[in-house]
């Protein structure tokens, strides 16, 4: 190759001559490969970050679903317990009401019998009637 003096160097001719050589083609290929690999690397990194975010979201969703199931189970247990307590209370209240009703009926019957025997005693003052008044009125 002939020696070119710097003052005579024509840059347009140099660029034109580089296009036809293997060096220019290799440099372009290497530059394209570097750009392509950096794009792939950046895209891969972004994809990896997206995957990690998705994985974290899925874990959070799973945890929330599990929490909801546990909450639902606790709520159902609490509702069953409330229903059991309510049934026991109603049963106890029904027994108390029955006992109170029987007590009221007994007292009412005793008052009626007391009035009856007092009325009988006011008409006829016998020891038997007096004993019945004592029995029913005391």
Wavefront OBJ file of the C-alpha trace (Angstrom):
o trace
v 0.000 0.000 0.000
v 1.319 3.358 -0.772
v 2.009 5.856 1.886
v -0.421 8.760 2.085
v 0.781 12.039 3.357
v -1.464 13.677 5.966
v -1.881 16.921 4.086
v -3.282 15.085 1.098
v -5.691 12.880 3.094
v -9.223 13.094 1.765
v -11.691 11.928 4.427
v -14.509 11.292 1.967
v -12.333 8.912 0.010
v -11.269 7.205 3.268
v -14.872 6.604 4.318
v -15.709 5.330 0.901
v -12.758 2.977 0.908
v -13.629 1.661 4.415
v -17.054 0.549 3.239
v -15.578 -1.951 0.872
v -13.102 -3.391 3.339
v -13.710 -6.111 5.893
v -12.767 -3.793 8.735
v -15.626 -1.373 8.136
v -18.079 -4.206 7.813
v -16.777 -5.887 10.969
v -16.950 -2.645 12.928
v -20.542 -2.101 11.862
v -21.421 -5.673 12.746
v -19.733 -5.389 16.137
v -21.509 -2.093 16.838
v -24.835 -3.609 15.821
v -24.121 -6.668 17.972
v -23.217 -4.491 20.975
v -26.375 -2.422 20.552
v -28.484 -5.549 20.042
v -26.962 -7.300 23.074
v -27.438 -4.207 25.240
v -31.073 -4.014 24.108
v -31.513 -7.696 24.939
v -29.764 -7.245 28.298
v -31.876 -4.219 29.201
v -35.017 -5.977 27.989
v -34.077 -9.073 29.963
v -33.480 -7.000 33.083
v -36.808 -5.234 32.650
v -38.496 -8.580 32.065
v -36.850 -10.027 35.151
v -38.007 -7.057 37.235
v -41.528 -7.443 35.844
v -41.432 -11.152 36.686
v -40.284 -10.414 40.244
v -43.074 -7.848 40.657
v -45.605 -10.333 39.267
v -44.282 -13.017 41.618
v -44.592 -10.638 44.579
v -48.138 -9.713 43.504
v -49.068 -13.391 43.238
v -47.651 -14.042 46.708
v -49.632 -11.085 48.068
v -52.805 -12.307 46.350
v -52.287 -15.802 47.755
v -51.715 -14.379 51.243
v -54.855 -12.228 50.979
v -56.904 -15.216 49.803
v -55.590 -17.317 52.675
v -56.363 -14.492 55.105
v -59.888 -14.231 53.667
v -60.398 -17.985 54.065
v -59.163 -17.859 57.651
v -61.375 -14.845 58.348
v -64.341 -16.630 56.794
v -63.681 -19.728 58.915
v -63.374 -17.603 62.060
v -66.589 -15.752 61.173
v -68.444 -19.020 60.567
v -67.200 -20.401 63.900
v -68.281 -17.207 65.654
v -71.707 -17.351 63.974
v -72.158 -20.998 65.029
v -71.126 -20.111 68.576
v -73.560 -17.161 68.636
v -76.351 -19.405 67.324
v -75.568 -22.028 69.989
v -75.567 -19.389 72.739
v -78.806 -17.893 71.379
v -80.459 -21.350 71.339
v -79.318 -22.041 74.914
v -80.574 -18.626 76.021
v -83.949 -19.192 74.336
v -84.220 -22.633 75.913
v -83.316 -21.236 79.351
v -85.741 -18.310 78.912
v -88.498 -20.708 77.847
v -87.899 -22.831 80.963
v -87.912 -19.721 83.179
v -91.085 -18.457 81.501
v -92.754 -21.855 81.980
v -91.758 -21.894 85.648
v -92.995 -18.304 86.110
v -96.284 -19.137 84.382
v -96.778 -22.173 86.622
v -95.934 -20.072 89.677
v -98.423 -17.368 88.620
v -101.115 -19.971 87.978
v -100.454 -21.611 91.341
v -100.596 -18.279 93.170
v -103.787 -17.300 91.340
v -105.361 -20.635 92.201
v -104.297 -20.236 95.852
v -105.820 -16.720 95.943
v -109.100 -18.033 94.494
v -109.203 -20.893 96.991
v -108.352 -18.495 99.826
v -111.211 -16.180 98.803
v -113.542 -19.162 98.510
v -112.667 -20.534 101.952
v -112.850 -17.081 103.569
v -116.277 -16.640 102.032
v -117.297 -20.047 103.358
v -115.867 -19.193 106.779
v -117.770 -15.906 106.876
v -120.994 -17.840 106.225
v -120.297 -20.765 108.527
v -117.603 -20.621 111.201
v -116.655 -24.255 111.729
v -113.233 -25.570 112.771
v -112.887 -27.556 109.502
v -113.495 -24.459 107.384
v -111.153 -22.482 109.624
v -108.434 -25.119 109.021
v -108.983 -24.792 105.251
v -108.674 -20.988 105.506
v -105.374 -21.383 107.365
v -104.156 -23.913 104.804
v -104.969 -21.777 101.747
v -104.447 -18.257 103.047
v -101.102 -18.503 104.815
l 1 2 3 4 5 6 7 8 9 10 11 12 13 14 15 16 17 18 19 20 21 22 23 24 25 26 27 28 29 30 31 32 33 34 35 36 37 38 39 40 41 42 43 44 45 46 47 48 49 50 51 52 53 54 55 56 57 58 59 60 61 62 63 64 65 66 67 68 69 70 71 72 73 74 75 76 77 78 79 80 81 82 83 84 85 86 87 88 89 90 91 92 93 94 95 96 97 98 99 100 101 102 103 104 105 106 107 108 109 110 111 112 113 114 115 116 117 118 119 120 121 122 123 124 125 126 127 128 129 130 131 132 133 134 135 136 137 138
